[in-house]
């Protein structure tokens, strides 16, 4: 990352204060978004999620205008020129003294970065992706469930379980064996015309694309439900999909020994939420 | 904090790279230690804990010599001059690209800071401290239990529950109601000549001072045990103590409506582990 690809509180810099509570305690939230012609794809949804996550942990989120000013400054040349990039926004509680108690007057820090877009194999679009099942099980913290906060050690440790590139991602379960999500994706399971995705009221991250797919379900005359899904149920689904804000939707065609034929729902959903133009 | 009070990988600086995984994911560990004449009190125990915590999450800890060189550089004038300060060491997995997978070759980052020592009221030493009981309950993650890692949102949210300075700290329970620790301390309960402290195999931070107090128990002919303690049991204890590396040991003389007379064990233990010279 170059110094001219990150704005910290609106100023070009690639370093954050060591006293920032994001560094000290992971005390903040973040988002990564696909950029299309200099604008984050589905920005209103991402801003809504960012501000809701901030509110949930008591951080005053910078205004959408302030963040969009930063984005405009960083991605100006992409408005006319077709490039493939990603914007990352981090909001922390700001600078504090040593100790967990936040200062009485808090000044949140915003970090907006321009990053290279990940490149996905063409096969992921045409043939789907393979998942493994992680050994690490997610802890349950209702006060943080759903929030994309900076405390991501569980995702890191889970991701460190494999190097084999055949696996696109790993399934994370809770300690009772329920399927929750993957390290970087949400997950959906279709049973006939029912589209299910795990409840995230005790753990997990409720992504923006997950919300979009839930809303779009009725376009396909499906009943969409958040509910508990066991590993066994997942493996018996008619179709499995993963979602995130960088690729949209991929079909899962292999989990452990279970495989599925390529179907059309994932590609249709991906197209409906405008991810076809990003690859 | 001034620029000359922090060393980042041995260089004076007060800013860390925005791509550091400590900032991005809380992917690292830390320690705070009381300084006495330019040397961290109980340094061998702290280094042992720091390197064990690093190893537990797959980070190669810098050598004790490297860290002591940093400390010497930062605290040189304190060797001869009596000052009251605290050293904080943060070790992160270092710089990475976007995404949870760590780079194949990792270069951990070390941050060593000189901070002002907290000032404790004289009453805490003479009359003990009061605790409240936190609403937030700790999540259980056996793979992170005991480790002082940088994912500290739970401590932050718990500490945000109160402003009333009469409470020295707040008791954290797990979701089954068992007592685990406080936001910044470990906790002990004495029943006659049994000294109990919660098991930390599923959640919590196993502090250095906790380990010292456990080892010292036999000096007082006590049986020391790690075991499950309910809130009800804690309130019925003959004596309650909290420990951390900045003050050593304080007696707890009040929790909710329950109070205890001042006894001698906390002060004796504090003296035995050399915290009397720090106030």
Interface residues (C-beta under 8 A of the other chain):
Chain A: X1 X6 X8 X13 X14 X15 X16 X17 X18 X19 X20 X21 X22 X23 X24 X25 X26 X27 X30 X32 X57 X58 X86 X88 X90 X93 X98 X99 X100 X101 X102 X111 X113 X115 X118 X136 X138 X139 X140 X141 X143 X144 X149 X150 X151 X152 X153 X154 X155 X156 X157 X158 X159 X160 X175 X183 X184 X203
Chain B: X1 X6 X8 X13 X14 X15 X16 X17 X18 X19 X20 X21 X22 X23 X24 X25 X26 X27 X30 X32 X57 X58 X86 X88 X90 X93 X98 X99 X100 X101 X102 X111 X113 X115 X118 X136 X138 X139 X140 X141 X143 X144 X149 X150 X151 X152 X153 X154 X155 X156 X157 X158 X159 X160 X175 X183 X184 X203
